[in-house]
Amino acid sequence: MALEKKGDRLRAHGVGRTLGLTAIVTALWVSPVTAQFDDIPAGIIRERAALNPQQRAQIQAYINAHAPLLGSDKPAERSAARVNLRRPLMDSEVSVSFRIDYSADLTPRLRELIRRQNRESSVAAILLAGELATFEAAQLAVSELSNTDPIIRYQAAYAIGLTLNTAARRSPAMTADQCMALVTALGQRIKFLPNPDAGADEADPFPSGSPQPVAVDPQREETDPWVLDRIMRSLAAAMEGDSATFEPVRRKATRVLCSKTIARMRTEQAAAADAMVLEVLLRGVQTIERSFLTATHDRQTLQLIIALGADALRYVAAVSRTIPADDPRRELLLRLTSAGENTVQFVRGQIDGRNPENFEITKALTDGNQQDFRRRVDRLIGADGVLIREPYSLRIERFR
């Protein structure tokens, strides 16, 4: 889950500005390669059965020894405390029993640190909460998704991604329903719904009519593209793993990411075609595109995915006419076109059961032939386009 090249481009466009994320993460995040497990015996960390009172007492003593220093004014002491407190969680065989008991004792300490509203201590506490990977601890991060400080919001989204990654790949100390609640919380920061329950956040937000650009609600929705990109990456963490019990979470995360990316394409910020916004939209579509390498999607999800791919092509067609050929944003539009076209092709191949015709939409845009590009897009989403007809039946009003 390291920061990728896309993040570098975001910083180049000014998103990182004064956040100082690199300095904070470097100071707090120490490699587990040299970690030792002498303080809490490995037998306790790996115990599958419920821990006994003596084992619990050892955990409490360990936390009492290190947790107070998380709030120290001295960076070296804070860093050492973080290293020590995350050390047991780095054991490759850490058990659910240990994770639950460790979280029960440590989470209240982390909550108190966050309440102090000291940035460095809050970041340390939020990251530890993410690595505890229990629902109670994850709620500490959820509560900070709306913090006024973008650094705190970024780390909160990152921490939830750590929790979802652990649940998907390691020792899940949460139920599938609890993981899906975290997915919903992330999705709400992309595009808020008054009532996301009963699968509303997994549905196509524009099944009919002619969607118009809508305003972002700065009180409920993320406005910083750097943080928004991190939220999408954390949603992607919930799409990983291969455990059968985690499949409902993967399916929900895929649908939520589709639905919310579709909605953000219709916002006023997206209409402005800012480079940072293009990066975020590209993140959403590419994540879904790559999911076909590891996942098998059901029919409902495929229908939502093809709507996302089609909307991406509509979006590029709408904004490309306003961006000069020598503008650096053209590269982002090309990549968004490619991801959208590939997504449509993947879905058509699965629904049709054969290799569908390639309309070479990306090639037309690459060649700089705007007229040919629009003609090829219309073959998909025009009045008599392939995706307007059965079995896809997308509404033509959607693309006007």
ZINOR-V247959 format. One record per backbone hydrogen bond with DSSP energy under -0.5 kcal/mol. NH is the residue of the N-H (numbers start at 1). CO is the residue of the C=O. If there is no record, write none. Layout:
# ZINOR-V247959
<<NH/CO> <NH/CO>>
This chain:
# ZINOR-V247959
<<7/4> <8/4> <9/5> <10/6> <11/7> <12/8> <13/9> <14/11> <15/10> <19/16> <24/20> <25/21> <26/22> <27/23> <28/24> <29/25> <30/28> <34/31> <35/32> <41/39> <44/41> <45/41> <46/42> <47/44> <56/52> <57/53> <58/54> <59/55> <60/56> <61/57> <62/58> <63/59> <64/60> <65/61> <66/62> <67/63> <69/66> <70/67> <71/68> <72/69> <75/73> <77/74> <78/74> <79/75> <80/76> <81/77> <82/78> <83/79> <84/80> <85/81> <86/82> <87/83> <88/84> <89/86> <90/86> <90/87> <91/88> <94/91> <95/45> <98/47> <99/95> <100/96> <101/97> <102/98> <103/99> <104/100> <105/101> <106/102> <107/103> <109/106> <110/106> <111/107> <112/108> <113/109> <114/110> <115/111> <116/112> <116/113> <117/114> <118/113> <119/117> <122/118> <123/119> <124/120> <125/121> <126/122> <127/123> <128/124> <129/125> <130/126> <131/127> <132/128> <133/129> <138/134> <139/135> <140/136> <140/137> <141/137> <142/138> <143/139> <144/141> <145/142> <147/144> <150/148> <153/149> <154/150> <155/151> <156/152> <157/153> <158/154> <159/155> <160/156> <161/157> <162/158> <163/159> <164/160> <165/161> <166/162> <167/163> <168/164> <169/165> <170/166> <172/170> <173/133> <179/175> <180/176> <181/177> <182/178> <183/179> <184/180> <185/181> <186/182> <187/183> <188/184> <189/185> <189/186> <190/186> <190/187> <191/187> <196/193> <200/197> <201/196> <202/199> <203/200> <207/204> <211/209> <214/266> <218/216> <220/217> <221/217> <222/189> <225/223> <228/224> <229/225> <230/226> <231/227> <232/228> <233/229> <234/230> <235/231> <236/232> <237/233> <238/234> <238/235> <239/236> <240/237> <246/243> <247/244> <249/246> <250/246> <251/247> <252/248> <253/249> <254/250> <255/251> <256/252> <257/253> <258/254> <259/255> <260/256> <261/257> <262/258> <263/259> <264/260> <265/261> <266/262> <266/263> <267/264> <268/214> <271/267> <272/268> <273/270> <274/269> <278/274> <279/275> <280/276> <281/277> <282/278> <283/279> <284/280> <285/281> <286/282> <287/283> <288/284> <289/285> <290/286> <291/287> <292/288> <292/289> <293/290> <294/291> <295/291> <297/295> <302/298> <303/299> <304/300> <305/301> <306/302> <307/303> <308/304> <309/305> <310/306> <311/307> <312/308> <313/309> <314/310> <315/311> <316/312> <317/313> <318/314> <319/315> <320/316> <322/319> <323/320> <324/322> <327/324> <330/327> <331/328> <332/328> <333/329> <334/330> <335/331> <336/332> <337/333> <338/334> <339/335> <340/336> <341/337> <342/338> <343/339> <344/340> <345/341> <346/342> <347/343> <348/344> <349/345> <350/346> <351/347> <352/348> <353/349> <356/354> <359/357> <364/360> <365/361> <366/362> <367/363> <368/365> <369/364> <370/368> <373/369> <374/370> <375/371> <376/372> <377/373> <378/374> <379/375> <380/376> <380/377> <381/377> <382/378> <385/382> <386/379> <387/380> <388/385> <389/385> <389/386> <392/389> <393/389> <394/387> <398/395> <399/396> <400/397>>
